[in-house]
């Protein structure tokens, strides 16, 4: 996901995406602890996606 993909979205859409990504990060961390996660780079990607969504949210809220 790139920031350009997020620019045209509304605040409600971004909040929904943020909740989904946080849930995904939670499940990835749980899989990591139980040794079920094979590709650990997914954690980094999920964290960066959350940061991008938060950046887009702050831009939307500032107006």
C-alpha positions as CSV (number, residue, x, y, z in Angstrom):
1,X,0.0,0.0,0.0
2,X,1.2,3.5,-0.9
3,X,0.2,6.8,0.5
4,X,-1.2,7.9,-2.9
5,X,-3.8,5.1,-2.5
6,X,-5.0,6.6,0.7
7,X,-5.2,10.3,-0.3
8,X,-8.7,10.2,-1.8
9,X,-10.3,8.2,1.0
10,X,-12.7,9.6,3.6
11,X,-12.1,9.6,7.4
12,X,-14.5,6.8,8.0
13,X,-12.8,4.6,5.3
14,X,-9.4,5.3,6.8
15,X,-10.6,4.5,10.4
16,X,-12.0,1.2,9.1
17,X,-8.8,0.4,7.3
18,X,-6.8,1.2,10.5
19,X,-8.9,-1.2,12.6
20,X,-8.4,-3.9,10.0
21,X,-4.6,-3.4,9.9
22,X,-4.3,-3.3,13.7
23,X,-6.2,-6.6,13.9
24,X,-3.9,-8.1,11.2
25,X,-0.9,-6.9,13.2
26,X,-2.3,-8.5,16.4
27,X,-2.8,-11.8,14.6
28,X,0.7,-11.7,13.1
29,X,2.2,-11.1,16.5
30,X,0.2,-14.0,17.9
31,X,1.5,-16.2,15.1
32,X,5.0,-15.1,15.8
33,X,4.8,-16.0,19.4
34,X,3.4,-19.5,18.6
35,X,6.1,-20.1,15.9
36,X,3.5,-20.2,13.1
37,X,4.7,-17.1,11.2
38,X,7.2,-18.0,8.5
39,X,7.6,-14.6,6.8
40,X,8.5,-12.2,9.5
41,X,8.7,-9.2,7.1
42,X,4.9,-9.1,7.2
43,X,5.1,-7.5,10.6
44,X,7.2,-4.6,9.3
45,X,4.9,-4.2,6.3
46,X,1.8,-4.1,8.6
47,X,3.4,-1.5,10.9
48,X,4.3,0.7,8.0
49,X,0.8,0.5,6.6
50,X,-0.6,1.5,9.9
51,X,1.8,4.5,10.0
52,X,0.7,5.5,6.5
53,X,-3.0,5.3,7.4
54,X,-2.4,7.4,10.5
55,X,-0.6,10.0,8.4
56,X,-3.5,10.1,5.9
57,X,-6.0,10.4,8.8
58,X,-4.1,13.4,10.3
59,X,-4.1,15.1,6.9
60,X,-7.8,14.6,6.5
61,X,-8.6,15.8,10.0
62,X,-6.5,19.0,9.5
63,X,-8.6,19.8,6.4
